[in-house]
Amino acid sequence: MKRKYLWVLALFLASFSAVFLPEKVFADYDLTKMDVTAIVNSDGSLSMTRKIVYDFDDSANGVYYTQNLASGQKVSGQSVEVKDLASGKTVKPALNNQADSGNVYHFNKDGNSYKFKVYHHVDDGKVQVVYRYKISGAVDSYEDASELNFKIVGDGWDKEISNVTATVRFQDKKLSFLKGWAHVNANGHLTVDKEKGLVKAEVATLPEATFLELHLLFPNSLVSQNKKQHSGEIAAKVVDQEKALAKETAAKKARHNVYELIGLALFALLPLLYLPVFIKSRKSGSPVKAKKEIGHNFEIPAFSPTTAQILVTKKGPDGKALAGEIALRAGRGEITIKAGKKGKNFTYAKTSKYKGDLPLLNRLFKKVGNGQSFSNKDLKQYRGSQGITSSFKSWKEDSQKALIKDGYIDQYLQDREKLLSLYTFGVMFVSVAAIVVCFFLYDKYTFWLFPAILWVLAIFGLACLRLHHFSDLTGKGARATEQALGFEAMLDDIGQFKLRDIGELTLWEQVMPYAIAFGLAKKVLKQLKLEFSEEIAADPYWTYYYAGASYGAFASSFDEAISSSAGSGGNFSASSASSGGFGGGSGGGAF
């Protein structure tokens, strides 16, 4: 029933999105260019031409644009044009609020917002959409000058826009005066040309949710028929306002630059945080010789396959180590291994010699099997059990504690190494987080973040190298590790010498549990079959005991059972000051 209700909920959400959120049906596109021109008319209105180039990576049903205005302003005389830039073909969608396909567009008013929704199917490629319309009541006239304060590009775009040009033109040229200011949270260029009668702002990249505002002062004669007349003078107030905004922006930028420099200085000093690692790691345990110096060891270790694996890998034991322990006990006659049909399913059974000295194995017999035996099939069916997982974790912990108890590892040094490792990666995590934040916040000194990153990574690498050479081994532990490494090297190079020169098959039966734990069982068994083919053929169960299909099937089934019950872990913007222009929130997208 729950599944049925989930399907109903999913269907409801999909229907809700389709009906109430049509503009959020995302299409994959980039905004590669926007060219906006506003012509100031004598009645104080603006004749707008807004050209937007969309670069689609996939199919889309159309585009939309919303023009937000102030109270009392209106949009009229609207039209839409769509041009395929690859073919050069141009279409002019017709106004039809009833149709939702073909080359049509909807035009609706919602409060002070006017919404265009253009239905024009695109497979991919670049398309230029041109919106033309008139905005009434855009200019305010005072006794000394007229003012236009317009967010000509609103902050309602959820994608960054490349190559933005915004121009305000006047009907006359050679103006007696023209003052203009641009407000935008991006680098750009502003042109104020009273001879040509225009103000132009150019921005290479406009971040998402960022407006571009133009604030202009010009002669009243240019808007002689404007009905929005106000008493008093405005020019001095606007100039003072813009001076204050400029001063505020400059101060903010200066503070920001200082903060950036402080950040870079902190990055340069970050390596000082690693000093405790280098100081505290000077005194460590007994060192282990390099593998080249150790060479081959043909003497069977005096410790268990699990201990051997831990010493070699410096990690907790896994399914191969447990399989090695089973092989060890099978060789002593404590366990029998019986192959099922086609040699795929194996059953592990206790004998009268079973000592029960491995709690995890006892748990498998009791929980997975019937108390006396269990099979790989039983293990797979039992996968996901927290009982097995907890027992496995306990075995890993007990195995590592045994190394301390038996005098192989110095617990004090082990605790120090863990603490230093945790501290090292904690410092690196904080450093990475700080660098990521700085990439979003930096402006002037962004380039210098790269050498700062390299510097931090270099010191982190040196700290990790220092910890890698840190030893928590006692003298006994270092000798045991060298013995295990030499034994592993011998097994890995087993084809380079005659096995019979080392010992008969009975000796290699004692060796195989370690080969299993090291993950070299197949390689060793292959060489044994070449040199002891007659002996192995006479004892068909030998392969099952020591690393054949039985070992592979058990290790695989056990690791699957453990991993299936293990949990899975998981893993900025600003705006420039505004002078209060209308048009904020305008924006659009594609669907």
C-alpha positions as CSV (number, residue, x, y, z in Angstrom):
1,M,0.0,0.0,0.0
2,K,2.8,2.4,0.8
3,R,4.3,1.9,-2.6
4,K,0.9,2.8,-4.2
5,Y,0.7,6.0,-2.1
6,L,4.2,6.9,-3.2
7,W,3.2,6.6,-6.8
8,V,0.2,8.8,-6.2
9,L,2.3,11.4,-4.5
10,A,4.9,11.4,-7.3
11,L,2.1,11.9,-9.9
12,F,0.6,14.8,-7.8
13,L,3.9,16.5,-7.6
14,A,4.6,16.1,-11.3
15,S,1.1,17.5,-12.1
16,F,1.6,20.4,-9.7
17,S,4.9,21.3,-11.3
18,A,3.4,21.2,-14.8
19,V,0.4,23.4,-14.0
20,F,1.8,25.9,-11.5
21,L,5.5,26.0,-12.3
22,P,5.7,26.0,-16.1
23,E,8.7,28.2,-16.2
24,K,10.8,25.8,-14.1
25,V,10.7,23.0,-16.7
26,F,14.4,23.3,-17.3
27,A,16.1,23.3,-20.6
28,D,19.9,23.0,-21.0
29,Y,21.2,26.3,-22.4
30,D,23.6,29.1,-22.0
31,L,23.0,32.9,-22.4
32,T,25.8,33.9,-24.7
33,K,24.8,37.5,-25.4
34,M,22.3,40.2,-24.4
35,D,21.9,43.5,-26.2
36,V,19.4,45.9,-24.7
37,T,18.6,49.3,-26.2
38,A,16.2,51.8,-24.6
39,I,15.2,54.9,-26.6
40,V,13.9,57.8,-24.6
41,N,10.8,59.3,-26.1
42,S,9.5,62.8,-25.7
43,D,6.6,61.6,-23.4
44,G,9.1,60.0,-21.0
45,S,8.4,56.5,-22.2
46,L,11.1,54.0,-23.3
47,S,11.0,52.1,-26.6
48,M,12.7,48.8,-25.6
49,T,14.6,46.4,-27.9
50,R,15.9,43.4,-25.9
51,K,18.0,40.9,-27.9
52,I,18.9,37.7,-26.1
53,V,21.0,34.8,-27.6
54,Y,20.3,31.4,-26.2
55,D,22.8,28.5,-26.9
56,F,20.8,25.3,-26.5
57,D,22.6,22.0,-25.9
58,D,19.4,20.0,-26.1
59,S,15.8,20.4,-27.3
60,A,13.6,23.1,-25.7
61,N,9.9,24.1,-26.2
62,G,10.5,27.9,-25.9
63,V,11.7,30.8,-23.8
64,Y,10.2,33.3,-21.4
65,Y,10.9,36.8,-20.1
66,T,9.4,38.9,-17.3
67,Q,9.6,42.7,-17.2
68,N,9.0,44.1,-13.7
69,L,7.9,47.7,-13.4
70,A,7.1,50.3,-10.8
71,S,3.6,51.2,-9.8
72,G,1.9,53.3,-12.5
73,Q,4.1,52.1,-15.3
74,K,2.8,50.0,-18.2
75,V,4.0,47.9,-21.1
76,S,2.4,48.3,-24.5
77,G,3.1,47.7,-28.2
78,Q,4.8,44.4,-27.6
79,S,6.1,42.1,-30.3
80,V,8.5,39.1,-30.5
81,E,10.9,37.9,-33.1
82,V,12.9,34.6,-33.1
83,K,16.0,34.0,-35.3
84,D,17.9,30.8,-35.9
85,L,21.5,32.0,-36.0
86,A,22.7,28.9,-37.9
87,S,20.2,29.1,-40.8
88,G,19.4,32.8,-40.6
89,K,15.7,32.0,-40.6
90,T,13.5,34.5,-38.8
91,V,9.9,34.0,-37.5
92,K,7.6,36.4,-35.8
93,P,5.4,34.5,-33.3
94,A,1.8,35.7,-33.1
95,L,0.1,36.7,-29.9
96,N,-2.2,33.8,-28.9
97,N,-2.7,33.2,-25.2
98,Q,-4.8,30.1,-25.9
99,A,-2.2,28.1,-27.9
100,D,0.7,26.3,-26.2
101,S,2.6,25.2,-29.3
102,G,3.8,26.5,-32.7
103,N,5.3,29.9,-33.2
104,V,3.0,31.8,-30.8
105,Y,3.6,33.8,-27.6
106,H,1.6,34.5,-24.5
107,F,1.6,38.0,-22.9
108,N,0.1,38.5,-19.5
109,K,0.1,41.1,-16.7
110,D,0.4,40.0,-13.1
111,G,0.5,43.0,-10.7
112,N,3.4,45.2,-11.9
113,S,5.0,42.3,-13.9
114,Y,4.5,41.7,-17.6
115,K,5.3,38.2,-18.8
116,F,6.2,37.0,-22.2
117,K,6.1,33.2,-22.9
118,V,7.3,32.3,-26.4
119,Y,6.5,28.8,-27.8
120,H,9.2,28.0,-30.4
121,H,10.6,24.5,-30.5
122,V,14.4,24.2,-30.7
123,D,16.4,21.1,-31.1
124,D,19.8,22.6,-30.3
125,G,22.1,25.5,-31.4
126,K,21.9,29.2,-31.1
127,V,18.7,31.2,-31.2
128,Q,18.2,35.0,-30.9
129,V,15.0,36.2,-29.3
130,V,14.0,39.8,-29.7
131,Y,11.5,41.5,-27.5
132,R,10.2,44.9,-28.5
133,Y,7.8,46.9,-26.3
134,K,7.2,50.4,-24.8
135,I,7.5,51.2,-21.1
136,S,5.4,54.3,-20.0
137,G,6.2,56.6,-17.2
138,A,9.9,55.8,-17.1
139,V,11.3,59.3,-16.7
140,D,10.8,61.8,-13.8
141,S,11.2,65.5,-14.7
142,Y,12.2,68.2,-12.2
143,E,12.8,71.9,-12.5
144,D,16.5,71.5,-13.4
145,A,16.8,68.1,-15.1
146,S,15.1,64.8,-15.9
147,E,16.0,61.5,-14.3
148,L,16.0,57.9,-15.6
149,N,16.8,55.3,-12.9
150,F,16.3,51.9,-14.5
151,K,17.6,48.4,-13.8
152,I,17.9,47.7,-17.5
153,V,18.9,44.1,-16.8
154,G,17.0,42.7,-13.8
155,D,18.3,40.2,-11.3
156,G,15.8,37.5,-12.2
157,W,18.1,35.4,-14.3
158,D,19.2,32.1,-12.8
159,K,22.2,31.8,-15.3
160,E,25.1,34.1,-15.9
161,I,24.9,36.2,-19.0
162,S,27.9,36.7,-21.3
163,N,28.6,39.8,-23.5
164,V,26.0,42.2,-22.0
165,T,25.5,45.6,-23.7
166,A,22.9,48.0,-22.3
167,T,22.4,51.3,-24.2
168,V,20.1,54.3,-23.5
169,R,19.7,56.6,-26.6
170,F,18.0,59.9,-26.9
171,Q,16.2,61.3,-29.9
172,D,18.6,64.3,-30.1
173,K,22.3,64.6,-30.2
174,K,24.8,67.1,-28.9
175,L,23.1,67.4,-25.6
176,S,23.8,70.4,-23.3
177,F,24.6,68.0,-20.5
178,L,24.4,64.3,-19.8
179,K,25.4,62.5,-16.7
180,G,25.3,58.7,-16.2
181,W,26.3,56.1,-13.6
182,A,26.2,52.3,-13.7
183,H,25.6,50.0,-10.8
184,V,26.5,46.4,-11.2
185,N,28.3,43.7,-9.3
186,A,30.8,42.9,-12.1
187,N,33.6,44.6,-14.0
188,G,32.6,46.6,-17.0
189,H,32.9,49.8,-19.0
190,L,30.5,52.8,-19.1
191,T,30.4,55.3,-21.9
192,V,28.6,58.7,-21.5
193,D,28.6,60.5,-24.8
194,K,26.5,63.7,-24.9
195,E,27.6,64.4,-28.5
196,K,26.0,61.2,-29.7
197,G,23.3,61.4,-27.1
198,L,23.8,57.9,-25.6
199,V,24.9,56.1,-22.5
200,K,26.3,52.6,-22.9
201,A,27.3,50.0,-20.3
202,E,29.3,46.9,-21.4
203,V,29.9,43.9,-19.1
204,A,31.8,40.8,-20.2
205,T,30.0,38.4,-17.8
206,L,27.1,39.2,-15.6
207,P,26.7,36.7,-12.8
208,E,23.4,35.1,-12.2
209,A,20.8,37.0,-10.1
210,T,22.7,40.2,-10.7
211,F,21.2,43.5,-12.0
212,L,22.7,46.1,-14.2
213,E,21.3,49.6,-13.3
214,L,21.7,52.8,-15.2
215,H,21.1,56.2,-13.5
216,L,20.9,59.2,-15.9
217,L,20.4,62.9,-15.7
218,F,19.6,64.9,-18.9
219,P,17.9,68.1,-20.2
220,N,14.1,68.4,-19.7
221,S,13.8,69.4,-23.4
222,L,14.4,65.8,-24.4
223,V,11.1,64.8,-22.7
224,S,9.0,67.9,-23.3
225,Q,5.7,66.0,-23.2
226,N,6.5,64.0,-20.0
227,K,3.5,64.0,-17.6
228,K,5.6,63.0,-14.6
229,Q,6.6,66.5,-13.4
230,H,7.9,67.2,-9.9
231,S,8.7,70.4,-8.1
232,G,12.2,71.2,-6.9
233,E,15.6,70.4,-8.3
234,I,17.1,66.9,-8.6
235,A,20.6,67.2,-10.1
236,A,22.5,68.1,-7.0
237,K,20.7,65.4,-5.0
238,V,21.5,62.7,-7.6
239,V,25.2,63.8,-7.8
240,D,25.5,63.7,-4.0
241,Q,23.8,60.4,-3.9
242,E,26.1,58.9,-6.5
243,K,29.1,60.4,-4.8
244,A,28.0,58.7,-1.6
245,L,27.4,55.4,-3.4
246,A,30.8,55.7,-5.1
247,K,32.5,56.5,-1.9
248,E,30.7,53.6,-0.2
249,T,31.6,51.2,-3.0
250,A,35.3,52.3,-3.0
251,A,35.5,51.9,0.7
252,K,33.9,48.4,0.5
253,K,36.2,47.5,-2.3
254,A,39.3,48.7,-0.3
255,R,38.2,46.7,2.7
256,H,37.6,43.7,0.5
257,N,41.1,44.0,-1.0
258,V,42.5,44.2,2.5
259,Y,40.6,41.1,3.5
260,E,41.9,39.3,0.4
261,L,45.5,40.2,1.4
262,I,44.9,39.0,4.9
263,G,43.6,35.8,3.5
264,L,46.7,35.3,1.4
265,A,48.9,36.0,4.4
266,L,47.0,33.4,6.4
267,F,47.4,30.9,3.6
268,A,51.2,31.6,3.7
269,L,51.2,31.0,7.4
270,L,49.0,27.8,7.3
271,P,52.0,25.5,7.2
272,L,52.8,26.6,10.7
273,L,49.8,24.6,11.8
274,Y,51.6,21.5,10.6
275,L,54.5,22.1,13.0
276,P,53.1,19.8,15.7
277,V,53.1,17.0,13.2
278,F,56.8,17.4,12.4
279,I,57.7,17.9,16.0
280,K,55.6,15.1,17.6
281,S,56.6,12.6,14.9
282,R,60.4,12.9,15.4
283,K,60.4,10.2,18.0
284,S,58.7,7.1,16.7
285,G,59.0,3.3,17.0
286,S,61.4,0.9,15.4
287,P,61.8,1.3,11.6
288,V,61.2,-1.4,9.0
289,K,63.7,-2.1,6.3
290,A,62.8,-1.4,2.7
291,K,61.5,-4.4,0.7
292,K,64.6,-4.5,-1.4
293,E,66.7,-4.9,1.7
294,I,64.5,-7.6,3.2
295,G,64.4,-9.9,0.2
296,H,62.7,-13.3,0.3
297,N,61.8,-15.1,3.5
298,F,61.1,-18.9,3.3
299,E,60.4,-19.4,7.0
300,I,56.8,-19.8,8.0
301,P,55.8,-16.9,10.3
302,A,55.4,-17.7,14.0
303,F,52.2,-15.7,14.0
304,S,48.7,-16.1,12.4
305,P,47.7,-15.2,8.8
306,T,45.6,-12.4,10.2
307,T,48.6,-10.9,12.1
308,A,50.7,-11.2,8.9
309,Q,48.1,-9.4,6.8
310,I,47.8,-6.5,9.3
311,L,51.6,-6.1,9.5
312,V,52.0,-6.0,5.7
313,T,48.9,-3.9,4.8
314,K,48.9,-1.7,8.0
315,K,45.1,-2.0,7.9
316,G,42.5,-4.1,9.7
317,P,42.0,-7.7,8.5
318,D,39.4,-8.5,5.8
319,G,37.6,-11.5,4.3
320,K,40.8,-12.9,2.8
321,A,42.4,-13.0,6.3
322,L,39.3,-14.9,7.6
323,A,39.5,-17.3,4.7
324,G,43.2,-17.8,5.6
325,E,42.2,-18.6,9.2
326,I,39.6,-21.2,7.9
327,A,42.3,-22.8,5.7
328,L,44.6,-22.9,8.6
329,R,42.0,-24.8,10.7
330,A,41.1,-27.0,7.8
331,G,44.7,-28.1,7.5
332,R,44.7,-29.0,11.2
333,G,41.6,-31.1,10.7
334,E,39.3,-28.8,12.7
335,I,37.1,-28.1,9.7
336,T,36.0,-30.0,6.7
337,I,35.1,-28.4,3.4
338,K,32.7,-30.1,1.1
339,A,32.0,-29.0,-2.5
340,G,28.5,-28.8,-3.7
341,K,27.2,-29.5,-7.3
342,K,29.4,-28.0,-10.0
343,G,31.8,-27.0,-7.2
344,K,30.1,-23.7,-6.6
345,N,28.6,-24.0,-3.2
346,F,30.8,-25.1,-0.3
347,T,29.9,-26.3,3.1
348,Y,32.2,-25.7,6.1
349,A,31.6,-28.2,9.0
350,K,33.2,-28.6,12.4
351,T,35.0,-31.8,13.4
352,S,35.7,-33.2,16.8
353,K,39.0,-31.4,16.7
354,Y,37.4,-28.0,16.4
355,K,38.8,-25.7,19.1
356,G,36.5,-22.8,18.7
357,D,39.2,-20.2,19.3
358,L,38.0,-17.7,16.8
359,P,34.7,-15.9,18.0
360,L,33.8,-14.7,14.5
361,L,33.9,-18.2,13.0
362,N,31.9,-19.4,16.0
363,R,29.3,-16.7,15.2
364,L,29.1,-17.9,11.5
365,F,28.5,-21.5,12.6
366,K,25.8,-20.4,15.1
367,K,24.0,-17.6,13.3
368,V,24.5,-18.4,9.6
369,G,24.5,-22.2,9.8
370,N,23.0,-24.7,12.1
371,G,25.6,-24.6,14.8
372,Q,27.7,-27.4,13.2
373,S,28.1,-26.1,9.6
374,F,27.3,-23.4,7.2
375,S,27.7,-22.8,3.4
376,N,28.4,-20.0,1.1
377,K,24.8,-20.0,0.1
378,D,23.8,-19.6,3.7
379,L,26.2,-16.7,4.0
380,K,24.7,-14.9,0.9
381,Q,21.2,-15.3,2.2
382,Y,22.3,-13.9,5.6
383,R,23.8,-10.8,4.0
384,G,22.9,-7.5,5.6
385,S,22.9,-8.9,9.1
386,Q,24.0,-6.4,11.7
387,G,25.0,-9.5,13.8
388,I,27.7,-10.5,11.4
389,T,28.8,-6.9,10.9
390,S,29.2,-6.3,14.6
391,S,31.1,-9.6,15.1
392,F,33.3,-8.7,12.1
393,K,34.1,-5.3,13.6
394,S,34.8,-6.9,17.0
395,W,37.2,-9.4,15.3
396,K,39.0,-6.6,13.5
397,E,39.4,-4.6,16.7
398,D,40.5,-7.7,18.7
399,S,43.0,-8.6,16.0
400,Q,44.6,-5.2,16.2
401,K,44.5,-5.1,20.0
402,A,46.2,-8.5,20.0
403,L,49.2,-6.9,18.2
404,I,49.5,-4.6,21.1
405,K,49.1,-7.3,23.7
406,D,51.6,-9.6,22.0
407,G,54.2,-6.7,21.9
408,Y,54.2,-6.0,18.2
409,I,52.8,-2.4,18.5
410,D,53.4,0.3,21.1
411,Q,49.9,1.6,22.0
412,Y,51.2,5.0,23.0
413,L,52.8,5.5,19.6
414,Q,49.7,4.2,17.8
415,D,47.5,6.7,19.6
416,R,50.0,9.5,18.8
417,E,50.0,8.5,15.1
418,K,46.2,8.4,15.0
419,L,45.9,11.8,16.6
420,L,48.5,13.4,14.3
421,S,46.8,11.9,11.2
422,L,43.4,13.2,12.3
423,Y,45.0,16.6,13.0
424,T,46.8,16.7,9.6
425,F,43.7,15.9,7.6
426,G,41.6,18.3,9.8
427,V,44.0,21.2,8.9
428,M,43.8,20.2,5.2
429,F,40.0,20.1,5.3
430,V,39.9,23.6,6.8
431,S,42.4,24.8,4.2
432,V,40.4,23.4,1.3
433,A,37.2,24.8,2.6
434,A,38.8,28.2,3.0
435,I,40.2,28.1,-0.5
436,V,36.8,27.2,-2.0
437,V,35.2,30.1,-0.2
438,C,37.9,32.5,-1.4
439,F,37.4,31.5,-5.0
440,F,33.9,32.9,-4.7
441,L,34.8,35.9,-2.7
442,Y,38.1,37.0,-4.2
443,D,38.2,39.6,-7.0
444,K,41.5,41.4,-7.2
445,Y,43.9,38.7,-6.0
446,T,42.2,35.6,-7.3
447,F,45.3,34.7,-9.3
448,W,47.4,34.5,-6.2
449,L,45.2,31.7,-4.8
450,F,46.9,29.2,-7.1
451,P,50.4,29.5,-5.7
452,A,48.7,29.6,-2.2
453,I,47.1,26.2,-3.1
454,L,50.3,24.7,-4.3
455,W,52.1,25.9,-1.1
456,V,49.4,24.4,1.2
457,L,49.4,21.1,-0.8
458,A,53.2,20.9,-0.7
459,I,53.3,21.2,3.1
460,F,50.4,18.8,3.5
461,G,52.3,16.3,1.3
462,L,55.4,16.6,3.4
463,A,53.3,16.1,6.6
464,C,51.7,13.0,5.1
465,L,55.2,11.7,4.1
466,R,56.4,12.3,7.6
467,L,53.5,10.4,9.0
468,H,54.0,7.6,6.5
469,H,57.5,7.0,7.9
470,F,56.2,7.2,11.5
471,S,56.4,3.8,13.1
472,D,54.3,2.6,16.0
473,L,56.1,-0.8,16.0
474,T,58.2,-2.2,18.8
475,G,61.5,-3.9,18.0
476,K,59.7,-7.2,18.0
477,G,57.0,-5.7,15.7
478,A,59.6,-4.4,13.2
479,R,61.2,-7.8,13.0
480,A,57.9,-9.5,12.6
481,T,56.9,-7.1,9.8
482,E,60.1,-7.7,8.0
483,Q,59.5,-11.4,8.3
484,A,55.9,-11.0,6.9
485,L,57.0,-8.7,4.1
486,G,59.8,-11.2,3.1
487,F,57.3,-14.1,3.2
488,E,54.9,-12.1,1.0
489,A,57.7,-11.2,-1.4
490,M,58.6,-14.9,-1.7
491,L,55.0,-15.9,-2.5
492,D,54.7,-13.2,-5.0
493,D,57.9,-14.3,-6.8
494,I,57.0,-18.0,-6.4
495,G,57.7,-18.9,-10.1
496,Q,61.4,-17.9,-9.8
497,F,62.5,-20.9,-7.8
498,K,61.8,-24.6,-7.4
499,L,59.2,-25.4,-4.8
500,R,60.5,-28.8,-4.0
501,D,63.8,-27.3,-3.1
502,I,62.0,-25.5,-0.3
503,G,59.9,-28.4,1.0
504,E,57.3,-31.1,0.2
505,L,53.6,-30.5,-0.2
506,T,52.9,-30.8,3.5
507,L,55.1,-27.8,4.1
508,W,53.2,-25.8,1.4
509,E,49.9,-26.8,3.1
510,Q,51.1,-24.7,6.1
511,V,52.1,-21.9,3.7
512,M,48.7,-21.6,1.8
513,P,46.8,-19.9,4.6
514,Y,49.2,-17.0,4.4
515,A,49.0,-16.9,0.6
516,I,45.2,-16.7,1.0
517,A,45.5,-13.8,3.5
518,F,47.9,-12.0,1.2
519,G,45.6,-12.4,-1.8
520,L,48.2,-14.6,-3.6
521,A,46.4,-17.9,-3.4
522,K,45.6,-18.4,-7.0
523,K,49.2,-17.6,-8.1
524,V,50.7,-19.9,-5.5
525,L,48.2,-22.7,-6.2
526,K,49.0,-22.5,-10.0
527,Q,52.7,-23.1,-9.3
528,L,52.0,-25.9,-6.8
529,K,49.8,-27.7,-9.4
530,L,52.7,-27.5,-11.8
531,E,55.3,-29.0,-9.4
532,F,53.0,-31.2,-7.2
533,S,50.5,-32.3,-9.8
534,E,50.5,-36.0,-8.8
535,E,50.2,-35.3,-5.0
536,I,47.4,-32.8,-5.5
537,A,45.5,-35.1,-7.9
538,A,45.7,-37.9,-5.3
539,D,44.0,-35.6,-2.8
540,P,41.1,-33.7,-4.6
541,Y,40.1,-31.9,-1.5
542,W,43.5,-30.2,-1.1
543,T,42.4,-27.5,-3.5
544,Y,39.3,-26.8,-1.6
545,Y,41.2,-26.6,1.7
546,Y,43.8,-24.3,0.3
547,A,42.6,-21.5,-1.9
548,G,40.7,-23.0,-4.7
549,A,37.1,-22.2,-5.5
550,S,36.3,-22.6,-1.8
551,Y,38.5,-19.7,-0.7
552,G,37.3,-17.4,-3.5
553,A,33.6,-18.2,-2.9
554,F,33.9,-17.7,0.9
555,A,35.9,-14.4,0.7
556,S,33.5,-13.0,-1.9
557,S,30.3,-14.1,0.0
558,F,31.7,-12.8,3.3
559,D,32.7,-9.5,2.0
560,E,29.3,-9.1,0.3
561,A,27.6,-9.9,3.5
562,I,29.6,-7.3,5.4
563,S,29.4,-4.5,2.8
564,S,25.7,-4.9,2.3
565,S,25.0,-4.0,5.9
566,A,27.5,-1.2,6.1
567,G,26.1,2.3,6.1
568,S,26.9,4.8,3.3
569,G,28.2,8.3,4.1
570,G,27.7,11.5,2.5
571,N,29.3,14.2,1.4
572,F,27.8,32.2,-2.5
573,S,26.7,35.7,-4.3
574,A,26.6,39.4,-3.6
575,S,24.9,42.4,-5.2
576,S,26.2,45.9,-5.8
577,A,24.5,48.9,-4.2
578,S,21.4,50.2,-6.0
579,S,20.3,53.8,-6.4
580,G,16.7,52.7,-6.3
581,G,15.9,52.2,-10.0
582,F,12.8,50.3,-11.2
583,G,12.9,47.0,-13.1
584,G,14.5,44.8,-10.4
585,G,13.6,41.2,-10.5
586,S,13.1,41.2,-14.3
587,G,14.5,38.1,-15.9
588,G,13.7,34.9,-17.8
589,G,14.9,31.5,-19.0
590,A,13.9,28.6,-21.2
591,F,11.6,25.6,-20.9
